[in-house]
Each structure stands twice: as structure tokens, then as C-alpha cells.
């Protein structure tokens, strides 16, 4: 086989491997985010308490919506 044939096979394998790696990595990260969300309502309550405030439910919902919009 000529050198250009080997080169084309190598490039095709690199592209195929990159696509497969991207798909697998994306699935793993999505599963990690689903299992371990970055922030939840209890963490927001603790944050407000550490600042010396008693959080209302409206404060918590407003903060959660701001976090979701920031994604």
C-alpha cells in the first residue's frame, strides 16, 4: 500500500476516534451533572444563612432561576 493510503487511513481513524471520544465524554459529563447538580436549594439556603439572612422562598426561587439562566 502506498504511503498516502496509510496516511488517509490514519486521518480517518483520528477523525472517527475524535467523534467517538466527543460523544462518550459528552454523555459522561451530562450524567455527572444530572447526578451531582452544581447548586441546589439547600446550598442556597446555607449561603443566605452564612450571610446572616433568613431566606424567603421567593429569594431561593429567584436565585435558582438566576443560576439556571446563567448556564
PDB file of N, CA, C and O in Angstrom:
ATOM      1  N   UNK A   1       0.864  -1.180   0.000  1.00  0.00           N
ATOM      2  CA  UNK A   1       0.000   0.000   0.000  1.00  0.00           C
ATOM      3  C   UNK A   1       0.900   1.230   0.000  1.00  0.00           C
ATOM      4  O   UNK A   1       1.945   1.259   0.650  1.00  0.00           O
ATOM      5  N   UNK A   2       0.474   2.229  -0.735  1.00  0.00           N
ATOM      6  CA  UNK A   2       1.259   3.452  -0.852  1.00  0.00           C
ATOM      7  C   UNK A   2       1.185   4.249   0.453  1.00  0.00           C
ATOM      8  O   UNK A   2       0.290   4.046   1.274  1.00  0.00           O
ATOM      9  N   UNK A   3       2.131   5.146   0.619  1.00  0.00           N
ATOM     10  CA  UNK A   3       2.192   5.946   1.851  1.00  0.00           C
ATOM     11  C   UNK A   3       0.966   6.822   2.006  1.00  0.00           C
ATOM     12  O   UNK A   3       0.540   7.086   3.131  1.00  0.00           O
ATOM     13  N   UNK A   4       0.388   7.278   0.904  1.00  0.00           N
ATOM     14  CA  UNK A   4      -0.792   8.149   1.008  1.00  0.00           C
ATOM     15  C   UNK A   4      -2.018   7.376   1.469  1.00  0.00           C
ATOM     16  O   UNK A   4      -2.909   7.945   2.100  1.00  0.00           O
ATOM     17  N   UNK A   5      -2.071   6.090   1.162  1.00  0.00           N
ATOM     18  CA  UNK A   5      -3.175   5.249   1.640  1.00  0.00           C
ATOM     19  C   UNK A   5      -3.114   5.077   3.150  1.00  0.00           C
ATOM     20  O   UNK A   5      -4.134   5.137   3.836  1.00  0.00           O
ATOM     21  N   UNK A   6      -1.923   4.865   3.650  1.00  0.00           N
ATOM     22  CA  UNK A   6      -1.741   4.737   5.096  1.00  0.00           C
ATOM     23  C   UNK A   6      -2.074   6.066   5.778  1.00  0.00           C
ATOM     24  O   UNK A   6      -2.691   6.088   6.843  1.00  0.00           O
ATOM     25  N   UNK A   7      -1.667   7.154   5.164  1.00  0.00           N
ATOM     26  CA  UNK A   7      -1.956   8.482   5.712  1.00  0.00           C
ATOM     27  C   UNK A   7      -3.462   8.736   5.767  1.00  0.00           C
ATOM     28  O   UNK A   7      -3.964   9.256   6.764  1.00  0.00           O
ATOM     29  N   UNK A   8      -4.183   8.375   4.706  1.00  0.00           N
ATOM     30  CA  UNK A   8      -5.638   8.559   4.695  1.00  0.00           C
ATOM     31  C   UNK A   8      -6.326   7.695   5.751  1.00  0.00           C
ATOM     32  O   UNK A   8      -7.266   8.143   6.407  1.00  0.00           O
ATOM     33  N   UNK A   9      -5.859   6.461   5.913  1.00  0.00           N
ATOM     34  CA  UNK A   9      -6.432   5.587   6.947  1.00  0.00           C
ATOM     35  C   UNK A   9      -6.164   6.181   8.329  1.00  0.00           C
ATOM     36  O   UNK A   9      -7.046   6.172   9.188  1.00  0.00           O
ATOM     37  N   UNK A  10      -4.964   6.692   8.548  1.00  0.00           N
ATOM     38  CA  UNK A  10      -4.626   7.304   9.838  1.00  0.00           C
ATOM     39  C   UNK A  10      -5.489   8.521  10.127  1.00  0.00           C
ATOM     40  O   UNK A  10      -5.962   8.690  11.251  1.00  0.00           O
ATOM     41  N   UNK A  11      -5.699   9.369   9.132  1.00  0.00           N
ATOM     42  CA  UNK A  11      -6.536  10.563   9.305  1.00  0.00           C
ATOM     43  C   UNK A  11      -7.981  10.151   9.590  1.00  0.00           C
ATOM     44  O   UNK A  11      -8.629  10.714  10.473  1.00  0.00           O
ATOM     45  N   UNK A  12      -8.481   9.171   8.841  1.00  0.00           N
ATOM     46  CA  UNK A  12      -9.857   8.702   9.046  1.00  0.00           C
ATOM     47  C   UNK A  12     -10.023   8.125  10.458  1.00  0.00           C
ATOM     48  O   UNK A  12     -11.034   8.374  11.114  1.00  0.00           O
ATOM     49  N   UNK A  13      -9.039   7.361  10.920  1.00  0.00           N
ATOM     50  CA  UNK A  13      -9.116   6.804  12.277  1.00  0.00           C
ATOM     51  C   UNK A  13      -9.072   7.899  13.327  1.00  0.00           C
ATOM     52  O   UNK A  13      -9.772   7.814  14.336  1.00  0.00           O
ATOM     53  N   UNK A  14      -8.254   8.933  13.105  1.00  0.00           N
ATOM     54  CA  UNK A  14      -8.171  10.036  14.062  1.00  0.00           C
ATOM     55  C   UNK A  14      -9.492  10.792  14.129  1.00  0.00           C
ATOM     56  O   UNK A  14      -9.942  11.155  15.216  1.00  0.00           O
ATOM     57  N   UNK A  15     -10.110  11.032  12.993  1.00  0.00           N
ATOM     58  CA  UNK A  15     -11.403  11.733  12.965  1.00  0.00           C
ATOM     59  C   UNK A  15     -12.474  10.884  13.632  1.00  0.00           C
ATOM     60  O   UNK A  15     -13.249  11.388  14.445  1.00  0.00           O
ATOM     61  N   UNK A  16     -12.523   9.603  13.296  1.00  0.00           N
ATOM     62  CA  UNK A  16     -13.505   8.696  13.894  1.00  0.00           C
ATOM     63  C   UNK A  16     -13.308   8.602  15.409  1.00  0.00           C
ATOM     64  O   UNK A  16     -14.279   8.649  16.164  1.00  0.00           O
ATOM     65  N   UNK A  17     -12.079   8.472  15.845  1.00  0.00           N
ATOM     66  CA  UNK A  17     -11.789   8.419  17.278  1.00  0.00           C
ATOM     67  C   UNK A  17     -12.158   9.707  17.986  1.00  0.00           C
ATOM     68  O   UNK A  17     -12.655   9.673  19.111  1.00  0.00           O
ATOM     69  N   UNK A  18     -11.924  10.841  17.347  1.00  0.00           N
ATOM     70  CA  UNK A  18     -12.299  12.122  17.937  1.00  0.00           C
ATOM     71  C   UNK A  18     -13.799  12.253  18.110  1.00  0.00           C
ATOM     72  O   UNK A  18     -14.270  12.739  19.138  1.00  0.00           O
ATOM     73  N   UNK A  19     -14.548  11.824  17.112  1.00  0.00           N
ATOM     74  CA  UNK A  19     -16.015  11.898  17.190  1.00  0.00           C
ATOM     75  C   UNK A  19     -16.536  10.976  18.287  1.00  0.00           C
ATOM     76  O   UNK A  19     -17.382  11.380  19.084  1.00  0.00           O
ATOM     77  N   UNK A  20     -16.043   9.751  18.336  1.00  0.00           N
ATOM     78  CA  UNK A  20     -16.473   8.800  19.362  1.00  0.00           C
ATOM     79  C   UNK A  20     -16.086   9.310  20.751  1.00  0.00           C
ATOM     80  O   UNK A  20     -16.882   9.228  21.686  1.00  0.00           O
ATOM     81  N   UNK A  21     -14.874   9.832  20.885  1.00  0.00           N
ATOM     82  CA  UNK A  21     -14.431  10.379  22.167  1.00  0.00           C
ATOM     83  C   UNK A  21     -15.291  11.546  22.619  1.00  0.00           C
ATOM     84  O   UNK A  21     -15.609  11.665  23.802  1.00  0.00           O
ATOM     85  N   UNK A  22     -15.672  12.412  21.678  1.00  0.00           N
ATOM     86  CA  UNK A  22     -16.526  13.550  21.999  1.00  0.00           C
ATOM     87  C   UNK A  22     -17.885  13.087  22.506  1.00  0.00           C
ATOM     88  O   UNK A  22     -18.387  13.599  23.507  1.00  0.00           O
ATOM     89  N   UNK A  23     -18.478  12.118  21.814  1.00  0.00           N
ATOM     90  CA  UNK A  23     -19.801  11.624  22.196  1.00  0.00           C
ATOM     91  C   UNK A  23     -19.753  10.966  23.580  1.00  0.00           C
ATOM     92  O   UNK A  23     -20.625  11.213  24.412  1.00  0.00           O
ATOM     93  N   UNK A  24     -18.748  10.138  23.826  1.00  0.00           N
ATOM     94  CA  UNK A  24     -18.646   9.467  25.124  1.00  0.00           C
ATOM     95  C   UNK A  24     -18.413  10.475  26.239  1.00  0.00           C
ATOM     96  O   UNK A  24     -19.035  10.384  27.297  1.00  0.00           O
ATOM     97  N   UNK A  25     -17.525  11.433  26.014  1.00  0.00           N
ATOM     98  CA  UNK A  25     -17.238  12.449  27.028  1.00  0.00           C
ATOM     99  C   UNK A  25     -18.474  13.284  27.323  1.00  0.00           C
ATOM    100  O   UNK A  25     -18.740  13.617  28.478  1.00  0.00           O
ATOM    101  N   UNK A  26     -19.226  13.624  26.291  1.00  0.00           N
ATOM    102  CA  UNK A  26     -20.442  14.423  26.474  1.00  0.00           C
ATOM    103  C   UNK A  26     -21.467  13.668  27.327  1.00  0.00           C
ATOM    104  O   UNK A  26     -22.078  14.246  28.226  1.00  0.00           O
ATOM    105  N   UNK A  27     -21.649  12.386  27.041  1.00  0.00           N
ATOM    106  CA  UNK A  27     -22.591  11.569  27.824  1.00  0.00           C
ATOM    107  C   UNK A  27     -22.156  11.471  29.284  1.00  0.00           C
ATOM    108  O   UNK A  27     -22.989  11.580  30.183  1.00  0.00           O
ATOM    109  N   UNK A  28     -20.870  11.267  29.529  1.00  0.00           N
ATOM    110  CA  UNK A  28     -20.366  11.135  30.897  1.00  0.00           C
ATOM    111  C   UNK A  28     -20.563  12.439  31.667  1.00  0.00           C
ATOM    112  O   UNK A  28     -20.988  12.415  32.822  1.00  0.00           O
ATOM    113  N   UNK A  29     -20.262  13.567  31.044  1.00  0.00           N
ATOM    114  CA  UNK A  29     -20.417  14.861  31.712  1.00  0.00           C
ATOM    115  C   UNK A  29     -21.886  15.147  31.996  1.00  0.00           C
ATOM    116  O   UNK A  29     -22.215  15.642  33.074  1.00  0.00           O
ATOM    117  N   UNK A  30     -22.769  14.849  31.060  1.00  0.00           N
ATOM    118  CA  UNK A  30     -24.197  15.057  31.300  1.00  0.00           C
ATOM    119  C   UNK A  30     -24.688  14.190  32.458  1.00  0.00           C
ATOM    120  O   UNK A  30     -25.502  14.645  33.262  1.00  0.00           O
ATOM    121  N   UNK A  31     -24.210  12.961  32.557  1.00  0.00           N
ATOM    122  CA  UNK A  31     -24.596  12.083  33.659  1.00  0.00           C
ATOM    123  C   UNK A  31     -24.070  12.635  34.981  1.00  0.00           C
ATOM    124  O   UNK A  31     -24.783  12.619  35.984  1.00  0.00           O
ATOM    125  N   UNK A  32     -22.839  13.119  34.992  1.00  0.00           N
ATOM    126  CA  UNK A  32     -22.270  13.693  36.210  1.00  0.00           C
ATOM    127  C   UNK A  32     -23.063  14.915  36.662  1.00  0.00           C
ATOM    128  O   UNK A  32     -23.326  15.073  37.854  1.00  0.00           O
ATOM    129  N   UNK A  33     -23.445  15.775  35.730  1.00  0.00           N
ATOM    130  CA  UNK A  33     -24.224  16.967  36.091  1.00  0.00           C
ATOM    131  C   UNK A  33     -25.620  16.586  36.572  1.00  0.00           C
ATOM    132  O   UNK A  33     -26.165  17.241  37.461  1.00  0.00           O
ATOM    133  N   UNK A  34     -26.200  15.543  36.002  1.00  0.00           N
ATOM    134  CA  UNK A  34     -27.515  15.085  36.442  1.00  0.00           C
ATOM    135  C   UNK A  34     -27.432  14.508  37.860  1.00  0.00           C
ATOM    136  O   UNK A  34     -28.299  14.775  38.692  1.00  0.00           O
ATOM    137  N   UNK A  35     -26.394  13.719  38.130  1.00  0.00           N
ATOM    138  CA  UNK A  35     -26.236  13.089  39.440  1.00  0.00           C
ATOM    139  C   UNK A  35     -25.755  14.070  40.503  1.00  0.00           C
ATOM    140  O   UNK A  35     -26.138  13.951  41.667  1.00  0.00           O
ATOM    141  N   UNK A  36     -24.925  15.034  40.125  1.00  0.00           N
ATOM    142  CA  UNK A  36     -24.348  15.998  41.069  1.00  0.00           C
ATOM    143  C   UNK A  36     -24.571  17.415  40.539  1.00  0.00           C
ATOM    144  O   UNK A  36     -23.660  18.010  39.964  1.00  0.00           O
ATOM    145  N   UNK A  37     -25.768  17.953  40.726  1.00  0.00           N
ATOM    146  CA  UNK A  37     -26.018  19.298  40.190  1.00  0.00           C
ATOM    147  C   UNK A  37     -25.076  20.312  40.837  1.00  0.00           C
ATOM    148  O   UNK A  37     -24.670  20.139  41.986  1.00  0.00           O
ATOM    149  N   UNK A  38     -24.731  21.366  40.102  1.00  0.00           N
ATOM    150  CA  UNK A  38     -23.756  22.327  40.604  1.00  0.00           C
ATOM    151  C   UNK A  38     -24.222  23.047  41.868  1.00  0.00           C
ATOM    152  O   UNK A  38     -23.401  23.344  42.736  1.00  0.00           O
ATOM    153  N   UNK A  39     -25.497  23.329  41.994  1.00  0.00           N
ATOM    154  CA  UNK A  39     -26.009  24.020  43.175  1.00  0.00           C
ATOM    155  C   UNK A  39     -27.469  23.628  43.349  1.00  0.00           C
ATOM    156  O   UNK A  39     -28.191  23.445  42.369  1.00  0.00           O
ATOM    157  N   UNK A  40     -27.901  23.499  44.600  1.00  0.00           N
ATOM    158  CA  UNK A  40     -29.292  23.173  44.844  1.00  0.00           C
ATOM    159  C   UNK A  40     -29.872  24.138  45.883  1.00  0.00           C
ATOM    160  O   UNK A  40     -29.168  25.014  46.384  1.00  0.00           O
ATOM    161  N   UNK A  41     -31.136  23.974  46.195  1.00  0.00           N
ATOM    162  CA  UNK A  41     -31.818  24.922  47.080  1.00  0.00           C
ATOM    163  C   UNK A  41     -31.256  24.903  48.493  1.00  0.00           C
ATOM    164  O   UNK A  41     -31.195  25.943  49.147  1.00  0.00           O
ATOM    165  N   UNK A  42     -30.845  23.736  48.970  1.00  0.00           N
ATOM    166  CA  UNK A  42     -30.267  23.675  50.318  1.00  0.00           C
ATOM    167  C   UNK A  42     -28.955  24.448  50.398  1.00  0.00           C
ATOM    168  O   UNK A  42     -28.671  25.085  51.412  1.00  0.00           O
ATOM    169  N   UNK A  43     -28.167  24.397  49.349  1.00  0.00           N
ATOM    170  CA  UNK A  43     -26.921  25.158  49.327  1.00  0.00           C
ATOM    171  C   UNK A  43     -27.198  26.655  49.306  1.00  0.00           C
ATOM    172  O   UNK A  43     -26.466  27.429  49.924  1.00  0.00           O
ATOM    173  N   UNK A  44     -28.247  27.069  48.603  1.00  0.00           N
ATOM    174  CA  UNK A  44     -28.613  28.484  48.569  1.00  0.00           C
ATOM    175  C   UNK A  44     -29.083  28.932  49.947  1.00  0.00           C
ATOM    176  O   UNK A  44     -28.735  30.023  50.399  1.00  0.00           O
ATOM    177  N   UNK A  45     -29.869  28.097  50.613  1.00  0.00           N
ATOM    178  CA  UNK A  45     -30.310  28.437  51.974  1.00  0.00           C
ATOM    179  C   UNK A  45     -29.115  28.609  52.907  1.00  0.00           C
ATOM    180  O   UNK A  45     -29.066  29.550  53.699  1.00  0.00           O
ATOM    181  N   UNK A  46     -28.157  27.697  52.809  1.00  0.00           N
ATOM    182  CA  UNK A  46     -26.956  27.782  53.647  1.00  0.00           C
ATOM    183  C   UNK A  46     -26.167  29.053  53.332  1.00  0.00           C
ATOM    184  O   UNK A  46     -25.611  29.683  54.232  1.00  0.00           O
ATOM    185  N   UNK A  47     -26.122  29.423  52.062  1.00  0.00           N
ATOM    186  CA  UNK A  47     -25.409  30.638  51.671  1.00  0.00           C
ATOM    187  C   UNK A  47     -26.071  31.868  52.289  1.00  0.00           C
ATOM    188  O   UNK A  47     -25.387  32.741  52.823  1.00  0.00           O
ATOM    189  N   UNK A  48     -27.393  31.939  52.216  1.00  0.00           N
ATOM    190  CA  UNK A  48     -28.107  33.070  52.813  1.00  0.00           C
ATOM    191  C   UNK A  48     -27.897  33.100  54.333  1.00  0.00           C
ATOM    192  O   UNK A  48     -27.690  34.166  54.912  1.00  0.00           O
ATOM    193  N   UNK A  49     -27.951  31.927  54.972  1.00  0.00           N
ATOM    194  CA  UNK A  49     -27.753  31.880  56.430  1.00  0.00           C
ATOM    195  C   UNK A  49     -26.348  32.317  56.805  1.00  0.00           C
ATOM    196  O   UNK A  49     -26.160  32.981  57.825  1.00  0.00           O
ATOM    197  N   UNK A  50     -25.356  31.955  55.997  1.00  0.00           N
ATOM    198  CA  UNK A  50     -23.987  32.356  56.308  1.00  0.00           C
ATOM    199  C   UNK A  50     -23.802  33.866  56.166  1.00  0.00           C
ATOM    200  O   UNK A  50     -22.898  34.442  56.771  1.00  0.00           O
ATOM    201  N   UNK A  51     -24.658  34.506  55.368  1.00  0.00           N
ATOM    202  CA  UNK A  51     -24.613  35.967  55.241  1.00  0.00           C
ATOM    203  C   UNK A  51     -25.437  36.638  56.330  1.00  0.00           C
ATOM    204  O   UNK A  51     -25.486  37.866  56.402  1.00  0.00           O
ATOM    205  N   UNK A  52     -26.083  35.845  57.177  1.00  0.00           N
ATOM    206  CA  UNK A  52     -26.847  36.412  58.270  1.00  0.00           C
ATOM    207  C   UNK A  52     -28.278  36.757  57.909  1.00  0.00           C
ATOM    208  O   UNK A  52     -28.913  37.552  58.601  1.00  0.00           O
ATOM    209  N   UNK A  53     -28.793  36.180  56.845  1.00  0.00           N
ATOM    210  CA  UNK A  53     -30.169  36.450  56.424  1.00  0.00           C
ATOM    211  C   UNK A  53     -30.995  35.187  56.531  1.00  0.00           C
ATOM    212  O   UNK A  53     -30.488  34.076  56.376  1.00  0.00           O
ATOM    213  N   UNK A  54     -32.273  35.375  56.798  1.00  0.00           N
ATOM    214  CA  UNK A  54     -33.199  34.245  56.751  1.00  0.00           C
ATOM    215  C   UNK A  54     -33.853  34.289  55.379  1.00  0.00           C
ATOM    216  O   UNK A  54     -34.616  35.209  55.085  1.00  0.00           O
ATOM    217  N   UNK A  55     -33.563  33.303  54.537  1.00  0.00           N
ATOM    218  CA  UNK A  55     -34.058  33.368  53.159  1.00  0.00           C
ATOM    219  C   UNK A  55     -35.551  33.063  53.065  1.00  0.00           C
ATOM    220  O   UNK A  55     -36.053  32.143  53.711  1.00  0.00           O
ATOM    221  N   UNK A  56     -36.239  33.842  52.259  1.00  0.00           N
ATOM    222  CA  UNK A  56     -37.631  33.523  51.963  1.00  0.00           C
ATOM    223  C   UNK A  56     -37.653  32.581  50.765  1.00  0.00           C
ATOM    224  O   UNK A  56     -36.656  32.442  50.057  1.00  0.00           O
ATOM    225  N   UNK A  57     -38.777  31.944  50.547  1.00  0.00           N
ATOM    226  CA  UNK A  57     -38.898  31.020  49.411  1.00  0.00           C
ATOM    227  C   UNK A  57     -38.743  31.781  48.097  1.00  0.00           C
ATOM    228  O   UNK A  57     -38.206  31.245  47.128  1.00  0.00           O
ATOM    229  N   UNK A  58     -39.211  33.029  48.060  1.00  0.00           N
ATOM    230  CA  UNK A  58     -39.071  33.840  46.844  1.00  0.00           C
ATOM    231  C   UNK A  58     -37.598  34.122  46.550  1.00  0.00           C
ATOM    232  O   UNK A  58     -37.183  34.098  45.391  1.00  0.00           O
ATOM    233  N   UNK A  59     -36.800  34.392  47.598  1.00  0.00           N
ATOM    234  CA  UNK A  59     -35.362  34.611  47.401  1.00  0.00           C
ATOM    235  C   UNK A  59     -34.696  33.374  46.807  1.00  0.00           C
ATOM    236  O   UNK A  59     -33.874  33.466  45.895  1.00  0.00           O
ATOM    237  N   UNK A  60     -35.066  32.227  47.340  1.00  0.00           N
ATOM    238  CA  UNK A  60     -34.459  30.980  46.876  1.00  0.00           C
ATOM    239  C   UNK A  60     -34.837  30.709  45.425  1.00  0.00           C
ATOM    240  O   UNK A  60     -33.982  30.349  44.616  1.00  0.00           O
ATOM    241  N   UNK A  61     -36.115  30.879  45.095  1.00  0.00           N
ATOM    242  CA  UNK A  61     -36.559  30.641  43.709  1.00  0.00           C
ATOM    243  C   UNK A  61     -35.895  31.626  42.748  1.00  0.00           C
ATOM    244  O   UNK A  61     -35.501  31.254  41.643  1.00  0.00           O
ATOM    245  N   UNK A  62     -35.773  32.881  43.174  1.00  0.00           N
ATOM    246  CA  UNK A  62     -35.143  33.895  42.323  1.00  0.00           C
ATOM    247  C   UNK A  62     -33.675  33.544  42.075  1.00  0.00           C
ATOM    248  O   UNK A  62     -33.181  33.682  40.956  1.00  0.00           O
ATOM    249  N   UNK A  63     -32.989  33.096  43.110  1.00  0.00           N
ATOM    250  CA  UNK A  63     -31.584  32.723  42.961  1.00  0.00           C
ATOM    251  C   UNK A  63     -31.439  31.478  42.086  1.00  0.00           C
ATOM    252  O   UNK A  63     -30.539  31.420  41.249  1.00  0.00           O
ATOM    253  N   UNK A  64     -32.307  30.485  42.264  1.00  0.00           N
ATOM    254  CA  UNK A  64     -32.249  29.273  41.436  1.00  0.00           C
ATOM    255  C   UNK A  64     -32.491  29.608  39.965  1.00  0.00           C
ATOM    256  O   UNK A  64     -31.809  29.081  39.087  1.00  0.00           O
ATOM    257  N   UNK A  65     -33.459  30.482  39.698  1.00  0.00           N
ATOM    258  CA  UNK A  65     -33.720  30.890  38.312  1.00  0.00           C
ATOM    259  C   UNK A  65     -32.533  31.638  37.726  1.00  0.00           C
ATOM    260  O   UNK A  65     -32.222  31.471  36.547  1.00  0.00           O
ATOM    261  N   UNK A  66     -31.866  32.462  38.530  1.00  0.00           N
ATOM    262  CA  UNK A  66     -30.693  33.182  38.044  1.00  0.00           C
ATOM    263  C   UNK A  66     -29.559  32.213  37.714  1.00  0.00           C
ATOM    264  O   UNK A  66     -28.841  32.406  36.733  1.00  0.00           O
ATOM    265  N   UNK A  67     -29.398  31.175  38.531  1.00  0.00           N
ATOM    266  CA  UNK A  67     -28.372  30.175  38.273  1.00  0.00           C
ATOM    267  C   UNK A  67     -28.695  29.408  36.986  1.00  0.00           C
ATOM    268  O   UNK A  67     -27.806  29.159  36.172  1.00  0.00           O
ATOM    269  N   UNK A  68     -29.958  29.038  36.805  1.00  0.00           N
ATOM    270  CA  UNK A  68     -30.346  28.299  35.603  1.00  0.00           C
ATOM    271  C   UNK A  68     -30.186  29.146  34.346  1.00  0.00           C
ATOM    272  O   UNK A  68     -29.777  28.636  33.304  1.00  0.00           O
ATOM    273  N   UNK A  69     -30.508  30.442  34.437  1.00  0.00           N
ATOM    274  CA  UNK A  69     -30.338  31.327  33.275  1.00  0.00           C
ATOM    275  C   UNK A  69     -28.876  31.531  32.942  1.00  0.00           C
ATOM    276  O   UNK A  69     -28.528  31.760  31.784  1.00  0.00           O
ATOM    277  N   UNK A  70     -28.010  31.451  33.952  1.00  0.00           N
ATOM    278  CA  UNK A  70     -26.586  31.657  33.740  1.00  0.00           C
ATOM    279  C   UNK A  70     -25.895  30.528  33.003  1.00  0.00           C
ATOM    280  O   UNK A  70     -24.773  30.702  32.526  1.00  0.00           O
ATOM    281  N   UNK A  71     -26.537  29.377  32.900  1.00  0.00           N
ATOM    282  CA  UNK A  71     -25.930  28.224  32.228  1.00  0.00           C
ATOM    283  C   UNK A  71     -25.859  28.435  30.756  1.00  0.00           C
ATOM    284  O   UNK A  71     -25.376  27.565  30.030  1.00  0.00           O
TER     285      UNK A  71
END
